[in-house]
Amino acid sequence: MFDQVAAAPPDPILGLTAAFRADERPEKINLSVGVYQDETGKTPLLECVRQAEQRLAEAAGTKSYLPISGLADYTAAVAELALGGDHEAIAGKRIAAAQTPGGTGGLRVAADLIHAVLPDATIWLSEPTWPNHPNIFAAAGVPMKTYPYFDAAGDRLDIEGMLAAIGDMPSGDVLLLHGCCHNPTGVDPTPKQWRQIGDAAAAAGVLPLLDFAYQGFADGITEDAVGLRELCRPGAELLVCSSFSKNFSLYRERVGALMAIAPTAEAACAVQSQLNKVIRCNYSNPPAHGAEIVNTILRDAALRQQWEGEVATMRDRINGMRHALVDALAAAGVPGDYSFMTQQRGMFSFSGLTKDQVNRLKEEFAIYIVGSGRINVAGLTPSNVERVAECIGKVVG
Ligand code: LMR
C-alpha cells in the first residue's frame, strides 16, 4: 500500500528547523521558527516555571485523567488573564472553555467546532497569515477565504481594505484575527483600529476568532489584550485560542486554551457540550503538566509577579535586537531604509526579503529564515546580529 504514497512537502516553518538541525556548518543561525532565545542563544526555562514545577513535584498528586475540557481552575485563570478578572462575560458565565494541547490544538478544536455547529460558515484569514492556519482549517473541512491585511508598500495595516472586506463578509462567517504581534508581519491594529474592526464585525454579523499566542510580547500583558477586550462587548460572541508556548517559554509542554464566548450562560452550556464532543473523539482529554504550571503561576501573587518580570525581559530583549539589526544593517552599508522593523511588534520582522534572497541566505550563509521573508528577531543575539546584517547585505546587494 505505502509504496503508492507520494511524499508531502516539508512544513514551511518546522521543516526549516529540521533542515537547520541537519546542517553541519558551524556558523549556522536559525531565525525561522518562533522560539525565543536569550542573548546566549538558549531558550530559557523561566524561573517562575522552575519554582512552580518544584511545588508541583513536592505536592505529588495523581496522574489520573483530567476532565475532557481540562483543569477548570486553569481555564478560569486563562479567561481572567485574557479578559481581566472583572469582565462581564466571566461574571455572566458566558464562557465555554477547554484546555488544549498548545495554541495549535486550540485552533484545531475551534475548527472542528465550527465545522460541527456552523456547517455553512467560511473562515476568513488575513493575507498573509501563519502558514499553519490554512492547514488546520482545511484538515477540519472548513471553507476558507482571505481578506487584505498588509500594505507592503507602506509597511502598514491595510485598514481600509480590511474594513471593506469585513463589510462584505456574509453574516455567520468567521473572521480569524491575530490578537497581537501579527504573525508573520508584526503589524497590529491600533486601539482605534480595533474599535473599527469590532464595529465592522458586529455590523456584518461575523464571528471573530482570535489567535492569541503572544500576549505580553508587544507592549505588556494587559496592553496586548486591548483588541480582545474591544471585541468582547456585552453579549458579543467570540472564539479565542490562547497559547502559552512563548510567554511562559513552555513550548514542548503544549499549553493552550480555547474559549467560546456565547451570548448567554445557557448558550455557553450547550457550546461546552459540543466542545467536549469534538475533543473526546480527537485526543480525549488534555495532558496535565503544562496547564498545572501555568495555573500555579497565575494563582500565586509572587510567582505571577516573577512571570510578568520575565515576560518583560523577553519583550525588551526582542525590541533591543530589532534596533540592533536596523543599526547593523546601516553599519554594513546595506542599501535601503530598514527602520520600519523597529515599528513591528512581537517576535517577528517581515523583512521584505524575496524567496530567492531567503534561499541564498540558507544555501550560501547557513542563515535560516522563513520563505515569506519573516525573521525571528528573538533568535538574534549580540554575537550573531552583525553577521546576519552583513549576509543580508550580500544577498540584497
Ligand atoms: C511560528 O510561527 O514560528 C510558531 O508559531 C511556531 C510554529 O508552530 O509554527
Residues whose N, C-alpha, C, O or C-beta is under 5 A from the ligand:
A	BS01	LMR	I13 S32 V33 G34
